[in-house]
Amino acid sequence: MIRIIAVLLLLIPGLVSAYGIKLIRDTLFDDVHPLFFNVGIQFVAGFILFAGGIAFIGGFIVHRDRKRQQNRKKKR
Protein backbone atom coordinates (compact mmCIF):
# COMPACT_ATOMS: atom_id res chain seq x y z
CA MET A 1 0.00 0.00 0.00
CA ILE A 2 2.84 2.39 0.82
CA ARG A 3 4.49 1.74 -2.54
CA ILE A 4 1.28 2.63 -4.35
CA ILE A 5 1.15 5.93 -2.50
CA ALA A 6 4.80 6.57 -3.37
CA VAL A 7 4.12 5.89 -7.05
CA LEU A 8 1.16 8.27 -6.97
CA LEU A 9 3.34 10.90 -5.31
CA LEU A 10 5.72 10.63 -8.26
CA LEU A 11 3.02 10.33 -10.91
CA ILE A 12 1.27 13.61 -10.12
CA PRO A 13 4.40 15.83 -10.43
CA GLY A 14 5.31 13.89 -13.57
CA LEU A 15 1.97 14.78 -15.12
CA VAL A 16 2.40 18.42 -14.05
CA SER A 17 5.83 18.47 -15.72
CA ALA A 18 4.39 16.94 -18.88
CA TYR A 19 1.69 19.64 -18.99
CA GLY A 20 4.41 22.27 -18.52
CA ILE A 21 6.31 20.84 -21.49
CA LYS A 22 3.08 20.93 -23.51
CA LEU A 23 2.57 24.61 -22.67
CA ILE A 24 6.16 25.42 -23.66
CA ARG A 25 5.78 23.50 -26.93
CA ASP A 26 2.50 25.27 -27.71
CA THR A 27 4.22 28.59 -27.06
CA LEU A 28 6.96 27.79 -29.54
CA PHE A 29 4.37 26.90 -32.20
CA ASP A 30 2.34 30.04 -31.39
CA ASP A 31 -0.72 28.18 -30.15
CA VAL A 32 -2.17 30.18 -27.23
CA HIS A 33 -4.17 28.24 -24.65
CA PRO A 34 -7.51 29.96 -23.82
CA LEU A 35 -6.52 30.28 -20.14
CA PHE A 36 -3.55 32.51 -20.99
CA PHE A 37 -3.92 35.79 -22.87
CA ASN A 38 -0.26 36.21 -23.79
CA VAL A 39 2.32 33.83 -25.23
CA GLY A 40 5.00 34.97 -22.78
CA ILE A 41 2.83 34.29 -19.75
CA GLN A 42 2.03 30.85 -21.14
CA PHE A 43 5.75 30.10 -21.54
CA VAL A 44 6.58 31.25 -18.00
CA ALA A 45 3.71 29.21 -16.55
CA GLY A 46 4.84 26.14 -18.50
CA PHE A 47 8.43 26.58 -17.34
CA ILE A 48 7.35 26.96 -13.71
CA LEU A 49 5.21 23.80 -13.93
CA PHE A 50 8.03 21.87 -15.60
CA ALA A 51 10.73 23.02 -13.17
CA GLY A 52 8.50 22.48 -10.13
CA GLY A 53 7.61 18.92 -11.16
CA ILE A 54 11.21 17.98 -11.88
CA ALA A 55 12.38 19.57 -8.62
CA PHE A 56 9.79 17.61 -6.63
CA ILE A 57 10.80 14.31 -8.23
CA GLY A 58 14.49 15.07 -7.70
CA GLY A 59 13.92 16.06 -4.08
CA PHE A 60 11.91 12.91 -3.47
CA ILE A 61 14.74 10.74 -4.83
CA VAL A 62 17.43 12.60 -2.85
CA HIS A 63 15.37 12.37 0.35
CA ARG A 64 14.82 8.64 -0.16
CA ASP A 65 18.52 8.00 -0.82
CA ARG A 66 19.62 9.98 2.22
CA LYS A 67 17.05 8.22 4.38
CA ARG A 68 18.35 4.82 3.28
CA GLN A 69 21.98 6.04 3.41
CA GLN A 70 22.62 5.18 -0.21
CA ASN A 71 24.45 8.37 -1.09
CA ARG A 72 28.02 8.04 -2.28
CA LYS A 73 30.91 9.68 -0.53
CA LYS A 74 33.02 11.89 -2.77
CA LYS A 75 36.62 10.71 -3.12
CA ARG A 76 39.36 13.29 -3.36
N, C-alpha and C positions, 0 to 999 in steps of 0.2 A: 504494500500500500504506500509506503514511504517513497519507493522508487517511482511510482506513478505520479505522485505529487511533484517529485523532483523533475521528472520529464515535462510535466505541465509548466513548471516554473521556467524551464528553458524554452518551451515551445512558444509561449506568449511573447517574450521579447524577440524571439526569432521571427515571428509573424509581424511584429511592429517594425523590425529592421527591414523585412521584405517590402512592407508598405512604404517605408522611407525611400528605398531604392526605386520603387515604382514612381513615387512623386518626383524624384530627381530625374529619372528617365523621361517622364512626361514633360518636365521642364525643358530638357534638352531638345525635345521634339516639338516644343511650343504647343503643347496640349494642356490648357489650363483647366484644372479641376474646379467644379462649380463652388466649392467651399472657399477657395482662395480667389481673390480678385486681382492678384498681381503674380507674375511669373517668379519674381524674386522672392516673394514671401513663400511661395510654394516650394522653391528650392531650399530655403532656409529651414522650413518646417520638415521637409524630407530629410535634410542632413541631420537635424536634431533627433528625429526619430531613429535614423540609422545609427548614429553615434551612441545614442542612449541604449538601444538594444544590444549593440556589440559590447558596450561597456558593462552592461548588466551580466551578459554571458561570461565575459572575461573575469569579472569580479567573482562570479559564482564559482568558476573553475579555480581561481587562485585561492579563494576561501576554503574550498574543499581540499585542495592539495596541502594547504598549511595546516588544516585541521587533522589530516591524516599523516602529516609530517613527510610528505613525498617531495618536498622541494629540494632541489640540488644545491649543494654548497659550491660556491665559486672557488676555483683553484687559481692561485696566483703563482 
